[in-house]
Amino acid sequence: MTLFERAERVIPGGVNSPVRAFRSVGGQPFFAARGQGAYLWDEEGRRYVDWVQSYGATILGHADPAVVEAVARAAADGTTYGAPTRREVELAEAICARVAGCEMVRLVSSGTEAGMSVIRTARGATGRSRIVKFAGCYHGHSDGLLAAAGTGMAALVLPDSAGVPAGAVADTVVVPYNVVPELDDGVAAVIVEPVAANMGLVPPVPGFLEGLRSECDRVGALLIFDEVITGFRVGPGGASGLLGITPDLWCFGKVIGGGLPLAAFGGRRDVMEALAPLGPVYQAGTLSGNPIATAAGLAVLDLLDAGTYEAIAGTAGALAAGLEGALAEAGVEATVPRFATLVGLFLGPGPVTDYDTARAVAGNGLYPGFFHDLLDAGVSVAPGAYEAIFAGLAHGPAEVDLTVRAAARAAQGVSAAMAATAR
Ligand SMILES: Cc1ncc(COP(=O)(O)O)c(C=O)c1O
């Protein structure tokens, strides 16, 4: 029996997160055995250039020596205590020092928890109920935020999740990305990925985030940037720092945990002080601010500076240009958006500006073949057309070159598939 068959007997779909199951690209997932830098090896010993990097959690690459050492040292002192620790303070300070306008943070264990808790905080602080989110933006799988949520749901063509009662989403309004909605004074908060990366990569059009900021100010609603992907990835101050727009609250995750379960939400002091034990909004966690996760996060942040972000953006730029060229050479009109260190890939013509335009391309059936051709050539990108490509510090010219050469061969398959459908 294969490992996947064993997995399917005891884990629904054989996976602990649906997008890993390869359902939208066909076939069976490989099982990762180990990673080093830009590379992953599967249980059969095959090596892949890994552009998934745990969906953005490992910006330094796999098993970075500084992270491994920090984790080992922390673990030797105990894995969790239930009492506050020095490193929680240091990590909170490191986040607040880097993100202008973020005055306090609370550490949690996943991006879902951050999203769920930031909404409760915003509602508690404003005394209002309604939340506005954008179609195609993903903020974790909590009930109230699981409407038109992109990524895994989009890849599985699930319009909504079963098990979410109507009441849980009654106060969630979903509007199109890149259009500033008109708000009223019933809105507690607007939550947005400032650079959308869960419907493929869709950067904000000029004026969108500025418009959200002023519309929120007009009605007294809080603006929340979900920077679980973009935080500490597109630059030291995340998307808000790079774009110069300051929300009231943020969600962070992925990079700040160095590959361990750690996330955070934070923002304006007066709003964050609504949280217990200071205020009336309850939020808690046995493993929140875990000593091993904070050690990993601090080790990562320590190694990221202007120079490293510039290097990663250079890699991302070379990869985007290479993919675009390889696809164009094969006669495939593709859209390869890039925002700083993030790259997207749509196997069809743009412009892609929102969930509808993203779905029109991502759902055209060309991605699965391209994905499998890359995988066969030893290049791992996400097994779903709605994910970003995560360049990191461990990727360099050799990995870009190997990937672009594999993409050039895979593009021939895309071109043939397009010709076959046209006939
Ligand atoms: C923008 C954004 N917010 C929230 C989440 C949820 O994070 P987690 O998977 O850690 O629960 C994700 C996960 O991909 C994300 O991309």
The ligand as an SDF file (V2000), in Angstrom:
LIG
                    3D

 16 16  0  0  0  0  0  0  0  0999 V2000
   -3.8840   36.1930    3.4250 C   0  0  0  0  0  0  0  0  0  0  0  0
   -4.1060   35.0100    4.2970 C   0  0  0  0  0  0  0  0  0  0  0  0
   -4.7770   35.1500    5.4510 N   0  0  0  0  0  0  0  0  0  0  0  0
   -4.9880   34.1090    6.2780 C   0  0  0  0  0  0  0  0  0  0  0  0
   -4.5350   32.8470    5.9700 C   0  0  0  0  0  0  0  0  0  0  0  0
   -4.7900   31.7050    6.9070 C   0  0  0  0  0  0  0  0  0  0  0  0
   -3.6060   31.2970    7.4860 O   0  0  0  0  0  0  0  0  0  0  0  0
   -3.4500   29.8070    8.1030 P   0  0  0  0  0  0  0  0  0  0  0  0
   -3.4170   28.8850    6.9280 O   0  0  0  0  0  0  0  0  0  0  0  0
   -2.1710   29.8830    8.8600 O   0  0  0  0  0  0  0  0  0  0  0  0
   -4.6340   29.5680    8.9770 O   0  0  0  0  0  0  0  0  0  0  0  0
   -3.8300   32.6440    4.7970 C   0  0  0  0  0  0  0  0  0  0  0  0
   -3.3360   31.3090    4.4190 C   0  0  0  0  0  0  0  0  0  0  0  0
   -2.8690   31.0500    3.3600 O   0  0  0  0  0  0  0  0  0  0  0  0
   -3.6070   33.7560    3.9220 C   0  0  0  0  0  0  0  0  0  0  0  0
   -2.9630   33.6090    2.7620 O   0  0  0  0  0  0  0  0  0  0  0  0
  1  2  1  0
  2  3  1  0
  2 15  2  0
  3  4  2  0
  4  5  1  0
  5  6  1  0
  5 12  2  0
  6  7  1  0
  7  8  1  0
  8  9  2  0
  8 10  1  0
  8 11  1  0
 12 13  1  0
 12 15  1  0
 13 14  2  0
 15 16  1  0
M  END
$$$$
